[in-house]
Amino acid sequence: GGVVFGTLFWAIEDETMGPAMGLVGDNTQYPVEAHVRGWAAHVAFGIVTAAVANSLGVTSEFAERKQLSEWRRTKKPQRVASSCSAND
């Protein structure tokens, strides 16, 4: 959830789009510590965002599909009585 979101956000925004759009310098101009610090901040952001979304009852399509899949897997098949008779 939140760790994945934060990591993806960091990789796309900080490490890719920022330099590509000229908003920041080339990644090689910054020490490794700056990249790690940026990643950690984005992971914290992702965790807080996920916690707030969960507390508000917001679910992602992925989470809904996972819940549906688990429900289908654990649901026992039920026999439905036929309303048709041999005389129909």
Backbone as JSON, one array per atom type, in Angstrom:
{
  "sequence": "GGVVFGTLFWAIEDETMGPAMGLVGDNTQYPVEAHVRGWAAHVAFGIVTAAVANSLGVTSEFAERKQLSEWRRTKKPQRVASSCSAND",
  "N": [[0.77, -1.18, 0.0], [1.01, 1.81, 1.18], [3.84, 2.09, 1.26], [4.6, 1.16, -1.24], [3.23, 2.98, -2.89], [4.47, 5.42, -2.09], [7.14, 4.87, -2.83], [6.92, 4.51, -5.61], [5.96, 7.05, -6.29], [8.16, 8.63, -5.57], [10.13, 7.56, -7.32], [9.06, 8.17, -9.82], [8.46, 10.96, -9.74], [10.63, 12.39, -8.32], [13.01, 11.12, -9.25], [12.71, 10.84, -11.99], [10.77, 12.54, -13.53], [11.27, 15.16, -12.51], [14.1, 15.78, -13.13], [13.88, 15.38, -15.94], [12.14, 17.37, -16.75], [13.58, 19.56, -16.19], [13.33, 20.69, -13.71], [14.91, 20.13, -11.56], [18.42, 19.48, -11.04], [20.61, 17.17, -12.79], [20.44, 13.75, -11.75], [22.9, 12.7, -10.96], [24.23, 14.78, -9.84], [23.64, 14.98, -7.2], [24.25, 13.8, -3.87], [24.21, 10.36, -2.7], [22.93, 10.21, -0.25], [21.03, 12.25, -0.37], [19.2, 11.23, -2.21], [18.31, 8.97, -0.82], [17.18, 10.18, 1.43], [15.12, 11.61, 0.18], [13.63, 9.46, -0.84], [12.86, 8.22, 1.6], [11.25, 10.23, 2.7], [9.17, 10.29, 0.83], [8.15, 7.71, 1.15], [7.2, 7.87, 3.78], [5.22, 9.79, 3.33], [3.57, 8.26, 1.63], [2.73, 6.21, 3.38], [1.29, 7.65, 5.34], [-0.67, 8.76, 3.68], [-1.99, 6.42, 2.81], [-2.96, 5.52, 5.29], [-4.73, 7.58, 6.02], [-6.53, 7.42, 3.88], [-7.54, 4.82, 4.31], [-8.77, 5.2, 6.82], [-10.82, 6.83, 6.07], [-12.3, 5.15, 4.64], [-11.74, 4.74, 2.0], [-11.03, 2.78, -0.78], [-8.83, 1.13, -3.02], [-9.08, 0.17, -6.49], [-7.59, -2.12, -6.88], [-7.49, -3.21, -4.27], [-10.21, -3.72, -3.9], [-10.65, -5.66, -5.88], [-8.99, -7.68, -4.9], [-10.28, -8.28, -2.48], [-12.72, -9.23, -3.5], [-11.82, -11.46, -4.9], [-10.82, -13.03, -2.79], [-13.21, -13.41, -1.39], [-14.68, -14.91, -3.27], [-13.09, -17.19, -3.34], [-13.33, -18.26, -0.77], [-16.02, -18.62, -0.48], [-18.59, -20.94, -0.17], [-19.96, -23.17, -2.52], [-23.4, -23.06, -3.26], [-26.25, -25.08, -3.5], [-28.86, -24.61, -5.71], [-32.26, -24.9, -5.58], [-34.1, -26.41, -8.09], [-36.61, -24.93, -10.0], [-37.98, -26.11, -11.92], [-39.97, -28.8, -12.99], [-40.3, -32.27, -13.79], [-42.57, -32.52, -15.28], [-42.95, -30.25, -16.76]],
  "CA": [[0.0, 0.0, 0.0], [1.64, 3.12, 1.3], [5.26, 2.03, 0.91], [4.68, 1.03, -2.71], [2.81, 4.27, -3.45], [5.53, 6.4, -1.84], [8.32, 4.53, -3.63], [6.61, 4.83, -7.02], [5.87, 8.5, -6.4], [9.54, 9.11, -5.53], [10.84, 7.16, -8.54], [8.51, 8.88, -10.99], [8.57, 12.41, -9.61], [11.97, 12.87, -7.95], [14.11, 10.54, -10.01], [12.48, 10.82, -13.44], [10.13, 13.72, -14.11], [11.95, 16.41, -12.11], [15.23, 16.03, -14.01], [13.47, 15.42, -17.35], [11.49, 18.65, -17.01], [14.51, 20.63, -15.85], [12.98, 21.3, -12.43], [16.07, 19.9, -10.71], [19.59, 19.08, -11.81], [20.79, 15.75, -13.09], [20.52, 12.92, -10.54], [24.29, 12.45, -10.57], [24.72, 15.97, -9.14], [23.24, 14.91, -5.8], [24.82, 12.64, -3.17], [23.3, 9.24, -2.45], [22.14, 10.53, 0.94], [19.89, 13.08, -0.78], [18.22, 10.33, -2.83], [17.74, 8.14, 0.25], [16.33, 11.07, 2.22], [13.92, 11.85, -0.64], [12.85, 8.22, -0.85], [12.26, 8.03, 2.93], [10.16, 11.21, 2.85], [8.04, 9.87, 0.0], [7.57, 6.51, 1.78], [6.4, 8.37, 4.91], [4.03, 10.39, 2.71], [2.72, 7.17, 1.16], [2.15, 5.52, 4.54], [0.28, 8.55, 5.91], [-1.77, 8.84, 2.71], [-2.74, 5.16, 2.88], [-3.66, 5.47, 6.57], [-5.86, 8.51, 5.94], [-7.51, 6.83, 2.95], [-8.18, 3.69, 5.0], [-9.65, 5.7, 7.87], [-11.99, 7.42, 5.41], [-13.02, 4.08, 3.94], [-11.41, 4.75, 0.58], [-10.29, 1.6, -1.21], [-8.41, 1.16, -4.41], [-9.65, -0.88, -7.33], [-6.8, -3.32, -6.61], [-7.95, -3.77, -3.0], [-11.55, -4.27, -4.1], [-10.52, -6.91, -6.63], [-8.41, -8.67, -3.99], [-11.34, -8.7, -1.56], [-13.67, -10.03, -4.26], [-11.17, -12.74, -5.18], [-10.81, -13.79, -1.53], [-14.59, -13.79, -1.11], [-15.03, -16.0, -4.17], [-12.31, -18.37, -2.98], [-13.8, -18.82, 0.49], [-17.47, -18.86, -0.53], [-18.94, -22.33, -0.48], [-21.03, -23.22, -3.52], [-24.71, -23.43, -2.74], [-27.14, -25.69, -4.49], [-30.1, -23.88, -5.89], [-33.32, -25.84, -5.91], [-34.66, -26.18, -9.41], [-38.05, -24.65, -10.0], [-38.55, -26.88, -13.02], [-40.3, -30.18, -12.67], [-40.24, -33.18, -14.95], [-43.82, -32.41, -16.02], [-43.02, -28.97, -17.5]],
  "C": [[0.82, 1.26, 0.0], [3.1, 3.16, 0.92], [5.43, 1.97, -0.61], [4.31, 2.36, -3.36], [3.91, 5.32, -3.29], [6.76, 6.14, -2.69], [8.09, 4.86, -5.1], [6.56, 6.34, -7.24], [7.27, 9.11, -6.44], [10.26, 8.8, -6.85], [10.36, 7.95, -9.76], [8.79, 10.37, -10.89], [10.0, 12.88, -9.37], [13.06, 12.39, -8.91], [13.93, 10.61, -11.52], [11.96, 12.15, -13.98], [10.82, 15.04, -13.75], [13.15, 16.72, -12.99], [14.83, 16.17, -15.49], [12.84, 16.77, -17.7], [12.38, 19.84, -16.67], [14.18, 21.33, -14.53], [14.09, 21.16, -11.4], [17.23, 19.5, -11.61], [19.6, 17.58, -12.07], [20.97, 14.97, -11.78], [21.95, 12.71, -10.05], [24.9, 13.64, -9.82], [24.44, 15.92, -7.64], [23.86, 13.69, -5.14], [23.75, 11.57, -2.92], [22.39, 9.55, -1.26], [20.91, 11.35, 0.59], [18.8, 12.22, -1.42], [17.53, 9.47, -1.77], [16.79, 8.96, 1.11], [15.02, 11.37, 1.47], [13.02, 10.64, -0.68], [12.13, 8.03, 0.49], [11.1, 8.99, 3.15], [8.94, 10.8, 2.04], [7.38, 8.61, 0.57], [6.71, 6.94, 2.97], [5.11, 9.01, 4.4], [3.06, 9.31, 2.25], [2.01, 6.45, 2.29], [1.04, 6.37, 5.17], [-0.92, 8.65, 4.97], [-2.63, 7.59, 2.76], [-3.54, 5.08, 4.18], [-4.89, 6.38, 6.56], [-6.95, 7.94, 5.02], [-8.26, 5.67, 3.6], [-9.15, 4.17, 6.07], [-10.91, 6.33, 7.3], [-12.8, 6.37, 4.65], [-12.77, 4.04, 2.45], [-10.61, 3.49, 0.25], [-9.92, 1.74, -2.67], [-9.09, 0.05, -5.18], [-8.91, -2.2, -7.09], [-7.28, -4.0, -5.33], [-9.34, -4.39, -3.14], [-11.5, -5.58, -4.87], [-9.96, -8.02, -5.75], [-9.47, -9.19, -3.03], [-12.35, -9.58, -2.27], [-13.1, -11.41, -4.55], [-11.14, -13.62, -3.94], [-12.21, -14.26, -1.17], [-15.01, -14.97, -1.98], [-14.32, -17.3, -3.78], [-12.86, -19.03, -1.73], [-15.29, -19.13, 0.49], [-17.73, -20.3, -0.93], [-20.07, -22.32, -1.51], [-22.34, -23.68, -2.88], [-25.54, -24.04, -3.86], [-28.43, -24.89, -4.52], [-31.15, -24.9, -6.31], [-33.92, -25.45, -7.26], [-36.14, -25.93, -9.29], [-38.75, -25.4, -11.13], [-38.89, -28.29, -12.53], [-40.27, -31.01, -13.94], [-41.48, -33.05, -15.81], [-43.92, -31.14, -16.85], [-42.85, -29.15, -18.98]]
}
